[in-house]
Amino acid sequence: MTGTLPTAEVTGRTREGIAQRLAQDLKDGYVVNLGVGIPLFVPLFIPADTEVVLHAENGVLGLGPAPEGDGDPDLTDAGKQSITLMPGAAITDSAMSFAMIRGGHLDVTVLGALQVSAAGDLANWYVPGKSPAVGGAMDLVAGTPQVWVTMEHVDRQGRPKVLPECTMPLTGRACVTRIYTDLAVFHVVDGTLRLVECAPGVTPDQVRERTAAPYTEDLHP
């Protein structure tokens, strides 16, 4: 049975390692929105020969790396962390920033997640019993053609986060196109989940034990 609580721990990628693996798949010329959490590590790992324009929903197009020291307190990303600006960067108000999102001008949005379903449904804005925090996620998943999720494969209790159906309130339906976890990489293809890669040192059986959703395997050596 898949999705059971595993009896033995398995070591996969760190949170930074998840971001590093995702960064390898960014293509030259992409405009990419970064959510809070693991996505904010992505700028550290974008290959030097790949030009990616980073967007933050609070109105920054052309995020640069984190500053040395405290930086300018007026320059922050969506997670309220200090940033620098790349040459040619633009600062906009929220209306213009969300016009970029809703107008389909981004190539990829990278978000954290609480749960993802086998069909690519996303739950990432509300944990029952805690304060809701919608942010711009609903606009991002509706307005961006590719939604890449970064998250740990299981929660703190060891329960799978890749499920047949999400049990938490949805951010969007059938919006996720890729899932990057500490254990694996999945693609969502025509509404079905496909395992394309296991993390170094992780076996397909270990991934299956920790995944409740049905999926097919398309692993390449």
SULMO-V272578 format. One line per field, one symbol per residue. psi: psi as a letter, one per 30 degrees, with the letter a starting at -180 (. if undefined). Layout:
psi->???
//
This chain:
psi->klgljkfklkjblleeeeeeeefffklkfkkkkkalbefffeffgkkfgkjkjkkkfghkjhkalklkafakffjlafggkkllklkglkklleeeefeeefggfkekkjllkekklfggkkjgfkjkflkliebgeeeefffkfkjkkklkelafggkkfjlekkflkkelkhfkflkjlfflkkkjjhglkkjfkklkfkleeeeefgkfkkllkikk.
//
